[in-house]
Amino acid sequence: MKTLLLVDGSSYLYRAFHALPDLRNRNNEPTGAVKGVLSMLQKLRKETSPDYIACVFDAKGKTFRDDWYPQYKANRPPMPEDLVKQIEPLHDSIRAMGWPLLMIEGVEADDVIGTLAKQAETLGVQTIVSTGDKDITQLVNPAVRLVNTMSNENLDEKGVEEKFGVKPEQIVDYLTLIGDSVDNVPGVQKVGPKTAVKWLKQYGTLDQVVARAA
């Protein structure tokens, strides 16, 4: 069976920037994030031997989520200048390595990855998604698995359930209940992961939890 490798470049860009020391070239330009992401791409391609590849980044500007919820990600500080300086050289380097680089206006990298994974599934292609983003665990099924090169994590359906306590198809309901402080999205008041897992194990879906709110 053919395999598609999709890399969440935006996720790894931030993680590489914060994980690696302040590396610089002879012109004193920051290079840590570039080195980290390129090394990860080489490692992934070698370990997974995919038939198809793509690296996906968030495009500049707002997305449809900002229209839905103006406070979306409003608590995030601006991107550090040393990280901004590395984005264009990184994109150029990724293309030079032969990777298709995707940035679609109006949506996030997550949305592009989800769309491609679903399209691949209909074509009988297995998908490996490399990311550190918990939101993408909702995609996991027999045709889609996640790898995280920074934590050496490899999540199939069983792995998602062991890590979060809920099945991949329950992840959206789980995140709705607990909220996401990183994206400035509130959950249900006083509901943490333990309560969310308990309710979803008992009732199955968020709709069923709401139906039994009394």
N, C-alpha and C positions, 0 to 999 in steps of 0.2 A: 504493500500500500504506500502511496506517495505521502510525503510529509511537508507541511508548511510551517516554517519558523517565523513567528511574529515577535518583534522586540519592542517593548514599550520604552522608547528612547527618552521620553520626558521623565519617566520614573527613574531611570538609571543616571540621567544627567545630574539630577539633584543629589542622588545618593553617592555618586562618584566624587562630586565636588566636596561634599562634607566628609567623606571617608578618607580621602587621600590628603597627604601633606600639601603645602603650598608650593607645588612644583612650578618652575618658570624656565623659559628658554633664554638664549643668550641676549635677547632684547628685553628681558625682564617682563615678558608677557606670560600670564598665567596659562598653565597647560595641564593641570591635574585632572580636571574633568574629561578633557579630550583623551588623555592617556587611559584613564579608567574605563571609559565607555568603549574605546577601540579594543582594548585588551579583552573586555568582556565579550564583544562581538566575535573576536577571533576564537576565543575559548568555546563559545556556544556553537559556532559553526562546526568546529572540529569534533565536539562531543556528540552533536545530534545528527550530523550528516544529512541535512534536509534537502529536499528536491527543489523547494521554493523558499525564498526569504524576503523579508521586508522589515525595515526599521521605521517606526511611526512616532512622530512628535506632535505635540500640541501646536496648532497654528496661532499666529498672533491675533489679538482681538477677542471680542466677546463670543460666547456661544449661546445656543438657545436656552441654556440653563439660567443665564443671567436675565433673560426676559421672564422666565418662570419665577425666579426668586432673586431679586436684586441684591440680597445680602450674601449671595453665593461667593464663597472664598474671600469675603470682604475683610476678614481678619488677617489675611496673609501679608507679611511684609514684602516690600518690593524686592525683586531679584538682585542679589549682590552684583556689583559692577564687574567684579572679577569673573563671575559666572556668565554674565551677558557677553563679555568679550570672547568667550570660548565657543559660543553657539554656532556662529557662522563657520569658523575653522573646523568645528566638529562635523557639521553637515557636509562640508566639502570633502573632508577625510572619509566619511562614511560612503559617500558616492564614489570616491576614488577606489575604495575597497570592493566596489562592485555591488553594493547593497542598494536596492530601490529605497528611496527615502520618501515617506508620505506625510504630508501636512494638509489637512482639509479644513478650509475656513468654516466657521460656524459650529464645528463639533470638536470634541476632544479626542486625543489619541485613543482613549478607551473605546469610544464609539466606533472608530475606524477598525480597531482590533476586533471588536465584537461582530461587526458586519462581515469582515473577511473570514472570521472563524466560522460563522454560520454559513456563508457561501461555500467555503471549503467542505463543510460537512455534507452539504447537499450534493457535492461532486465526488464524495467518497474519499476525501483527503483528510488525513489526520493532522491536527494542529497542535503545535507546541507554542505556548505563549510565555515569553520571558518577561517578568515584571515583579515589582515589589508591592503592587497595588492590590489591596484586599478586595476592592470592588469587582475586579475581574474574576474572582473565584466563582461568581454566578454563572460563568460560561462553561465550567468544567462538566464534562460528561464523557461517555466512552470514546468520543472522537476528539476531545480537547483536554489537554493537561497543562499545568503551569510549572515553570521552573524559575527559581530565584538564585542567580549565580552568587549573590552576595551572602546569602544565608545557607546555600547548598540545599535549598528546600525543593522538593518535587511533589506536587500535589495532584493526585487523581481524585475521584469522587470520595473514596474512603479517607484520603488524606485531608480533604476539606472538612469532612464531618469530624474527624479526630481533632483538628485544630480549632474549629469554631463551635462545634457541638450541634451544628445543623447541616442539612444537605445543601449542595450547591443551589438547587431550585428554591431554597428558603433564604438564601443570602440577602436578597433584596428586602424581604420582610424583616429579617434580622437587623439589617442596617437602618431600616426605617424606624424600628423600635428604639435602638440605642443612639441613633444620630451619628454625626461625624464632625468632631470638633475641628479637624484639619480643614474641612471644606466649609466650616461655619454653618452646618446644617443641624438644627436641633432634633433630638429624638423625643420620645415620650418621657415626661417628667418622672424622675425617680426610677426609670427602667435602665438597668445596666445589662451587660452580657448574660449574667446568670439568669436573671428574670426573663429576658428575651428567649433564651434557649429553653427554659422551663415551659413557657407559654407555647412556643412553636412545637415542642415535642408533644405537648398535651392536646393542642388544637389544630396543628398542621399548617395553618396559614394565618396571615394577619387579618384577613376578612373574617375568619372564624373567631379570632381573638376579639375583634371589635363586636361581633355578634353576641359574644358572651361577656361583654364589658361589665354588666351588672354583677 
